[in-house]
Amino acid sequence: MAQAVVRAEQYRGMGAAEFFYRNKEIAGFGNPTRAIYQTVRELVENSLDATEVHKIPPKIVVQVEAVDPDKNIYRVTVDDNGIGIPPDKAPYAFGRVLYSSKYVARQTRGMYGLGVKMAVLYGQMTVGKPTLVITSPRGSKFTYRFKVKVNVKTNEPEVPEKGEWPKSGDWHGTRVSIELVGDWRRARTKILEYIKRTAIIAPYADITIITPEGILVRYPRKTYEMPEPPKEAKPHPKGIDIEALRQIIDKSKAKTLKQLLITEFQSIGPKTASVLLKRAGLEPDLNPKTLTDDQLKALVDAFHSYEKFRPPSPEPLSPIGAELIKIGLKSVLKPEFVEAVTRRPSAYGGHPFIVEVGIAYGGEIPPADQPVLYRYANKIPLLYDEKSDVAWKVVGETIDWSNYKVSFPAPLVVLVHIASTKVPYKGVGKESVMEVPEIEREIRLAVQEVARKLKRYLTKKEKEEELQKKVITFMKYVPEVARSLSVLSIDPETKKKKYDERSLEEKLKEIIAKKLGIPKEELPEVVIEIE
Ligand SMILES: Nc1ncnc2c1ncn2[C@@H]1O[C@H](COP(=O)(O)OP(=O)(O)OP(=O)(O)O)[C@@H](O)[C@H]1O
């Protein structure tokens, strides 16, 4: 009988690239449908960050080509007119997991330094080919071309091919091309919806998608008006933990603790610094680099328990603004009513955020049994996991729409945008946002504010319709009544009518207009004759 072999446990470490390679689904690459959707998303989001944050009106072309449809092999290519990537950084940007230019307190779509590498990895795992990157940084005299792979074991980029050539025009931007096994047919609707919703939130962008069937869908730019780009801000003490503090100390040139607090954090001046250090039981002149674990903890505790900090600065945020939301909703959905609001900045756990809400109603929007919710976080449309998102909780479950004169089925679209330096996503795939009470509250207030405007509009519309009905009811009888009165006014002796029909009609119209409280000229010209 075979003896069971008892082997000793094998221990080894695992790098970031290998971890995400083994756990693709947590980054949104769980199956071929999600993978192709997520690839388009990651590339488009990088392109938008590379343009919009630098005040360049984005021009983006997405192309999905069928390389071998029988094997479900597709090529996704995204072109942009962004700032490009310096040639020494490009291999890392595409070939090293957790490498990013966005690890700063500033609102961008990207934040983890992961997205495009997951797409590169997925491509190399399923088709085996490297990703092609062509880029020309702004101001550079060259265009660079790389083929890049991620080395799963070492998390170092592999560059099997590279080249450069002089640039003639002033083109700048990036083109990324990835071949992968994807289920285009299943993902198609979601991808087209994603592009549509991106066009709504960024009406200043020119976005085109060309599908494998050769269909071209273009959302032309509606305006050159763009949101103010976010500014980088120092961290707020309330959002700091011990590790973050350690990293700040490592990078800082401050010689004393007091200096560190004043120069590296928002909301701390000399006075507050002294109070905080006293609370933490630390000497102001201590060299920050010598702090023990206990001292670091004492300082973080003092940060968290201090009640008088100013709220985090909203400068690193870049909301879209009510006007642009309205332009976006109007141009794509063609509703009869549209309104939007940008709330004042708020904060949770030391992170600033702003909620924006837009409502579109009627027109070409088809009626649905529930409100159609367009969720966005840092301008990214979120299409999956709707029911577990804080915005759904408010729009779909908490708000009683009948209070706003909406009865379902109704043609109602509600757009909710959360802009923050740290959106509390439920996962790195960025599909839904956690139920943070401060955010939930802001969403509720914003939805209520816009919904009240919708109610006013619907009430006015209802009144106008009632009035219109009355006008028609009264006016129907005018010709007949005028004729009868005219006949009654015949003088028995002369046999002549005292009043002719025309003048009686005019008199009757005057009476009706007065009764309904509208100018006589607004009564319909054509008088409906009764049978
Ligand atoms: N089209 C592009 N133009 C300019 N820079 C780009 C472009 N695509 C990627 N990059 C650079 O590559 C970096 C890595 O991109 P990646 O998608 O991996 O992460 P991210 O966008 O920073 O964060 P996230 O994982 O949250 O998307 C970006 O931070 C950016 O600096």
Ligand as a Chemical Component Dictionary entry (heavy atoms), coordinates in Angstrom:
data_LIG
# 
_chem_comp.id                   LIG 
_chem_comp.type                 NON-POLYMER 
_chem_comp.pdbx_formal_charge   0 
_chem_comp.three_letter_code    LIG 
# 
loop_
_chem_comp_atom.comp_id 
_chem_comp_atom.atom_id 
_chem_comp_atom.alt_atom_id 
_chem_comp_atom.type_symbol 
_chem_comp_atom.charge 
_chem_comp_atom.model_Cartn_x 
_chem_comp_atom.model_Cartn_y 
_chem_comp_atom.model_Cartn_z 
_chem_comp_atom.pdbx_ordinal 
LIG N1  N1  N 0 -2.054 57.115 -21.795 1  
LIG C1  C1  C 0 -1.176 57.483 -20.848 2  
LIG N2  N2  N 0 -0.591 58.705 -20.905 3  
LIG C2  C2  C 0 0.293  59.113 -19.965 4  
LIG N3  N3  N 0 0.654  58.365 -18.901 5  
LIG C3  C3  C 0 0.131  57.133 -18.781 6  
LIG C4  C4  C 0 -0.809 56.628 -19.746 7  
LIG N4  N4  N 0 -1.146 55.375 -19.375 8  
LIG C5  C5  C 0 -0.460 55.119 -18.227 9  
LIG N5  N5  N 0 0.305  56.175 -17.871 10 
LIG C6  C6  C 0 1.207  56.263 -16.701 11 
LIG O1  O1  O 0 1.318  54.958 -16.187 12 
LIG C7  C7  C 0 1.030  54.929 -14.807 13 
LIG C8  C8  C 0 0.466  53.588 -14.417 14 
LIG O2  O2  O 0 -0.832 53.394 -14.933 15 
LIG P1  P1  P 0 -1.813 52.341 -14.233 16 
LIG O3  O3  O 0 -3.045 52.246 -15.048 17 
LIG O4  O4  O 0 -1.072 51.080 -14.015 18 
LIG O5  O5  O 0 -2.080 52.946 -12.811 19 
LIG P2  P2  P 0 -2.811 54.268 -12.326 20 
LIG O6  O6  O 0 -3.625 54.843 -13.432 21 
LIG O7  O7  O 0 -1.759 55.172 -11.762 22 
LIG O8  O8  O 0 -3.722 53.706 -11.150 23 
LIG P3  P3  P 0 -4.951 52.657 -11.205 24 
LIG O9  O9  O 0 -4.410 51.312 -10.980 25 
LIG O10 O10 O 0 -5.811 53.113 -10.092 26 
LIG O11 O11 O 0 -5.581 52.813 -12.558 27 
LIG C9  C9  C 0 0.088  56.077 -14.587 28 
LIG O12 O12 O 0 0.151  56.511 -13.248 29 
LIG C10 C10 C 0 0.633  57.110 -15.581 30 
LIG O13 O13 O 0 1.692  57.830 -14.999 31 
# 
loop_
_chem_comp_bond.comp_id 
_chem_comp_bond.atom_id_1 
_chem_comp_bond.atom_id_2 
_chem_comp_bond.value_order 
_chem_comp_bond.pdbx_ordinal 
LIG N1  C1  SING 1  
LIG C1  N2  SING 2  
LIG C1  C4  DOUB 3  
LIG N2  C2  DOUB 4  
LIG C2  N3  SING 5  
LIG N3  C3  DOUB 6  
LIG C3  C4  SING 7  
LIG C3  N5  SING 8  
LIG C4  N4  SING 9  
LIG N4  C5  DOUB 10 
LIG C5  N5  SING 11 
LIG N5  C6  SING 12 
LIG C6  O1  SING 13 
LIG C6  C10 SING 14 
LIG O1  C7  SING 15 
LIG C7  C8  SING 16 
LIG C7  C9  SING 17 
LIG C8  O2  SING 18 
LIG O2  P1  SING 19 
LIG P1  O3  DOUB 20 
LIG P1  O4  SING 21 
LIG P1  O5  SING 22 
LIG O5  P2  SING 23 
LIG P2  O6  DOUB 24 
LIG P2  O7  SING 25 
LIG P2  O8  SING 26 
LIG O8  P3  SING 27 
LIG P3  O9  DOUB 28 
LIG P3  O10 SING 29 
LIG P3  O11 SING 30 
LIG C9  O12 SING 31 
LIG C9  C10 SING 32 
LIG C10 O13 SING 33 
# 
